[in-house]
Amino acid sequence: MPVIKVLPHPEYAPEGAEIQAQPGDSICEVLLDNRIAIEHACDMSCACTTCHVIVREGYNSLNELDENEEDLLDRAWGLTPQSRLSCQAIVARDNLVVEIPKYSINHAKEKH
């Protein structure tokens, strides 16, 4: 069973985490099921970029990006060549190391 290692994030995973995942699940589903409340403003329908993650290890084991995900990722803050929308990134058999970016484009979350 693959393991997703989540790098420390001040809000979502201050200590980091290591989570067992089922092949076929999205990274977002695995994180949410394990109490890492990553943002997902569109309810995982590939309509926003709030669930953007950076896959530091295991990127090539994930399913391929489709055109819709590529277009949305162009709008994400902190985009890297290893960026994925976690709701669209499907876990295979390899372990992953995932970084949740510090900033999001989710304006509804901003505290004024």
Secondary structure as UniProt FT lines:
FT   STRAND          3..6
FT   TURN            10..12
FT   TURN            14..15
FT   STRAND          17..20
FT   TURN            23..24
FT   HELIX           27..33
FT   TURN            34..35
FT   TURN            41..42
FT   TURN            50..51
FT   STRAND          52..57
FT   HELIX           59..61
FT   HELIX           67..73
FT   TURN            74..75
FT   TURN            77..78
FT   TURN            81..82
FT   STRAND          83..85
FT   TURN            86..88
FT   STRAND          96..99
FT   HELIX           107..109
//
